[in-house]
């Protein structure tokens, strides 16, 4: 149900730039029908968006409860430190389902619709967008192993936290916290490099499509607005890709740990 609501919300969202373009052209010609259609679309977006968020909170709250119960039973023989960490990791899986996966699903819809509409305006615009996505995936592939290794080291350290705190000795606690900080800094630095490269690609796409639309296409001002908007939507959807892949790198390590498989 929540995924159906996400699809409905995303489907309406990706149509908004197109309807804004229609409304601009209509208002310039003193016609108001397209403007009314835009207002109705926005009203529907508000209703569905509010309903989804109210429903999601209850669904994923239940998921977290059931996940915690299952993990507490599965790892009852583990030391409290490891059990506490793994229950926290289980909540991360629920967070992924509630926050990251819907964004990825919405991103896929935005990808497809934006690419189709850009192709409608000009195949060159759509091909440029698809080329950027391909380069983004190849760029992320270079970072995947580093994300998996660093997340594994961080999770391993977190499993020791309660045991270390129970010693009530300053030096082990400070050493533990410094190790967590070191892993988090390394993860953050890796993310920063990755996102810097991705932003360069996306900015280049937006600038190229704006230049191409104004220099080589004979279209109305409303159409140019729609082209730029869909290019930007495509870029925003593209940002969900590395976020999802990075989250999956972390969760693949967590899943192996929660299933009791050997973590490498």
For each residue, the residues with C-beta under 8 A, 3 or more apart:
1: 4 5 55 59
2: 5 6 52 55 56 59 102
3: 6 7 102 105
4: 1 7 8
5: 1 2 8 9 48 51 52 55
6: 2 3 9 10 52 102 105 106
7: 3 4 10 11 105 109
8: 4 5 11 12 48
9: 5 6 12 13 45 48 49 52 106
10: 6 7 13 14 105 106 109 110
11: 7 8 14 15 109 113
12: 8 9 15 16 41 44 45 48
13: 9 10 16 45 106 110
14: 10 11 17 109 110 113 114 233
15: 11 12 18 19 41 113
16: 12 13 19 20 38 41 42 45
17: 14 20 21 225 226 229 230 233
18: 15 21 22 117 226 230
19: 15 16 22 23 34 37 38 41
20: 16 17 23 24 38 222 225 226 229
21: 17 18 24 25 220 222 223 225 226 229
22: 18 19 25 26 34 37 38 222
23: 19 20 26 27 34 35 37 38 222
24: 20 21 27 28 221 222 225
25: 21 22 28 29 34 220 221 222 223
26: 22 23 29 31 32 33 34 35
27: 23 24 30 31 32 34 35
28: 24 25 221 222
29: 25 26
30: 27
31: 26 27 34
32: 26 27 35 36
33: 26 36 37
34: 19 22 23 25 26 27 31 37 38
35: 23 26 27 32 38 39
36: 32 33 39 40
37: 19 22 23 33 34 40 41
38: 16 19 20 22 23 34 35 41 42
39: 35 36 42 43
40: 36 37 43 44
41: 12 15 16 19 37 38 44 45
42: 16 38 39 45 46
43: 39 40 46 47
44: 12 40 41 47 48
45: 9 12 13 16 41 42 48 49
46: 42 43 49 50
47: 43 44 50 51
48: 5 8 9 12 44 45 51 52
49: 9 45 46 52 53
50: 46 47 53 54
51: 5 47 48 54 55
52: 2 5 6 9 48 49 55 56
53: 49 50 56 57
54: 50 51 57 58
55: 1 2 5 51 52 58 59
56: 2 52 53 59 60 98
57: 53 54 60 61
58: 54 55 61 62
59: 1 2 55 56 62 63
60: 56 57 63 64 94 97 98
61: 57 58 64 65
62: 58 59 65 66
63: 59 60 66 67 94 97 98
64: 60 61 67 68 90 91 94
65: 61 62 68 69
66: 62 63 69 70
67: 63 64 70 71 90 91 93 94
68: 64 65 71 72 87 90 91
69: 65 66 72 73
70: 66 67 73 74 90
71: 67 68 74 75 83 86 87 90 258
72: 68 69 75 76 83 87
73: 69 70 76
74: 70 71 258 260
75: 71 72 78 82 83 86
76: 72 73 83
77:
78: 75 82 83 86
79: 82 83 162 163
80: 83 84 162 163
81: 84 85 159 160 161 162 163 164 166
82: 75 78 79 85 86 159
83: 71 72 75 76 78 79 80 86 87
84: 80 81 87 88 161 162
85: 81 82 88 89 155 158 159 161 162
86: 71 75 78 82 83 89 90 159 257 258
87: 68 71 72 83 84 90 91
88: 84 85 91 92 158
89: 85 86 92 93 155 254 257 258
90: 64 67 68 70 71 86 87 93 94 258
91: 64 67 68 87 88 94 95
92: 88 89 95 96 250 251 254
93: 67 89 90 96 97 251 254 255 258
94: 60 63 64 67 90 91 97 98
95: 91 92 98 99 100
96: 92 93 99 100 101 247 251
97: 60 63 93 94 100 101
98: 56 60 63 94 95 101 102
99: 95 96 102 103
100: 95 96 97 103 104 243 244 247
101: 96 97 98 104 105 244
102: 2 3 6 98 99 105 106
103: 99 100 106 107 240 243 244
104: 100 101 107 108 240 241 243 244
105: 3 6 7 10 101 102 108 109
106: 6 9 10 13 102 103 109 110 237 240
107: 103 104 110 111 237 238 239 240 241 244
108: 104 105 111 112 237
109: 7 10 11 14 105 106 112 113
110: 10 13 14 106 107 113 114 233 234 236 237
111: 107 108 114 115 133 234 237 238
112: 108 109 115 116
113: 11 14 15 109 110 116 117
114: 14 110 111 117 118 129 230 231 233 234 237
115: 111 112 118 119 126 129 130 234
116: 112 113 119 120 126
117: 18 113 114 120 121 226 230
118: 114 115 121 122 125 126 129 209 227 230 231 234
119: 115 116 122 123 125 126
120: 116 117
121: 117 118 125 213 217 219 223 226 227
122: 118 119 125 126 212 213 216 217
123: 119 126 127
124: 127 128 212 216
125: 118 119 121 122 128 129 209 212 213 227 231
126: 115 116 118 119 122 123 129 130
127: 123 124 130 131
128: 124 125 131 132 205 208 209 212
129: 114 115 118 125 126 132 133 205 209 231 234
130: 115 126 127 133 134
131: 127 128 134 135
132: 128 129 135 136 201 202 204 205 238
133: 111 129 130 136 137 238 241
134: 130 131 137 138
135: 131 132 138 139 201
136: 132 133 139 140 198 201 238 241 242
137: 133 134 140 141 241
138: 134 135 141 142
139: 135 136 142 143 194 197 198 201
140: 136 137 143 144 194 241 242 245 246
141: 137 138 144
142: 138 139
143: 139 140 146 147 190 193 194
144: 140 141 147 148 245 249
145: 148 149
146: 143 149 150 190
147: 143 144 150 151 187 190 246 249 250
148: 144 145 151 152 249 250 252 253
149: 145 146 152 153
150: 146 147 153 154 183 186 187 190
151: 147 148 154 155 187 249 250 253 254
152: 148 149 155 156 253 263 264
153: 149 150 156 157 183
154: 150 151 157 158 180 183 184 187
155: 85 89 151 152 158 159 253 254 257 263
156: 152 153 159 160 263
157: 153 154 160 161 176 179 180 183
158: 85 88 154 155 161 180
159: 81 82 85 86 155 156
160: 81 156 157 163 164 176
161: 81 84 85 157 158 164 165 176
162: 79 80 81 84 85 165 166
163: 79 80 81 160 166 167
164: 81 160 161 167 172 173 176
165: 161 162 168 173
166: 81 162 163
167: 163 164 172 173
168: 165
169: 172 173
170: 173 174
171: 174 175
172: 164 167 169 175 176
173: 164 165 167 169 170 176 177
174: 170 171 177 178
175: 171 172 178 179
176: 157 160 161 164 172 173 179 180
177: 173 174 180 181
178: 174 175 181 182
179: 157 175 176 182 183
180: 154 157 158 176 177 183 184
181: 177 178 184 185
182: 178 179 185 186
183: 150 153 154 157 179 180 186 187
184: 154 180 181 187 188
185: 181 182 188 189
186: 150 182 183 189 190
187: 147 150 151 154 183 184 190 191
188: 184 185 191 192
189: 185 186 192 193
190: 143 146 147 150 186 187 193 194
191: 187 188 194 195 246
192: 188 189 195 196
193: 143 189 190 196 197
194: 139 140 143 190 191 197 198 242 246
195: 191 192 198 199 242
196: 192 193 199 200
197: 139 193 194 200 201
198: 136 139 194 195 201 202 238 239 242
199: 195 196 202 203
200: 196 197 203 204
201: 132 135 136 139 197 198 204 205
202: 132 198 199 205 206 235 238 239
203: 199 200 206 207
204: 132 200 201 207 208
205: 128 129 132 201 202 208 209 231 234 235
206: 202 203 209 210 228 231 232 235
207: 203 204 210 211
208: 128 204 205 211 212
209: 118 125 128 129 205 206 212 213 227 228 231
210: 206 207 213 214 227 228 231
211: 207 208 214 215
212: 122 124 125 128 208 209 215 216 217
213: 121 122 125 209 210 216 217 219 224 227 228
214: 210 211 217 224
215: 211 212
216: 122 124 212 213
217: 121 122 212 213 214 223 227
218:
219: 121 213 223 224 227
220: 21 25 223 224
221: 24 25 28 224 225
222: 20 21 22 23 24 25 28 225 226
223: 21 25 121 217 219 220 226 227
224: 213 214 219 220 221 227 228
225: 17 20 21 24 221 222 228 229
226: 17 18 20 21 117 121 222 223 229 230
227: 118 121 125 209 210 213 217 219 223 224 230 231
228: 206 209 210 213 224 225 231 232
229: 17 20 21 225 226 232 233
230: 17 18 114 117 118 226 227 233 234
231: 114 118 125 129 205 206 209 210 227 228 234 235
232: 206 228 229 235 236
233: 14 17 110 114 229 230 236 237
234: 110 111 114 115 118 129 205 230 231 237 238
235: 202 205 206 231 232 238 239
236: 110 232 233 239 240
237: 106 107 108 110 111 114 233 234 240 241
238: 107 111 132 133 136 198 202 234 235 241
239: 107 198 202 235 236 242 243
240: 103 104 106 107 236 237 243 244
241: 104 107 133 136 137 140 237 238 244 245
242: 136 140 194 195 198 239 245 246
243: 100 103 104 239 240 246 247
244: 100 101 103 104 107 240 241 247 248
245: 140 144 241 242 248 249
246: 140 147 191 194 242 243 249 250
247: 96 100 243 244 250 251
248: 244 245 251 252
249: 144 147 148 151 245 246 252 253
250: 92 147 148 151 246 247 253 254
251: 92 93 96 247 248 254 255
252: 148 248 249 255 256
253: 148 151 152 155 249 250 256 257 263
254: 89 92 93 151 155 250 251 257 258
255: 93 251 252 258 259
256: 252 253 259 261 262 263
257: 86 89 155 253 254 260 261 263
258: 71 74 86 89 90 93 254 255
259: 255 256
260: 74 257
261: 256 257
262: 256
263: 152 155 156 253 256 257
264: 152
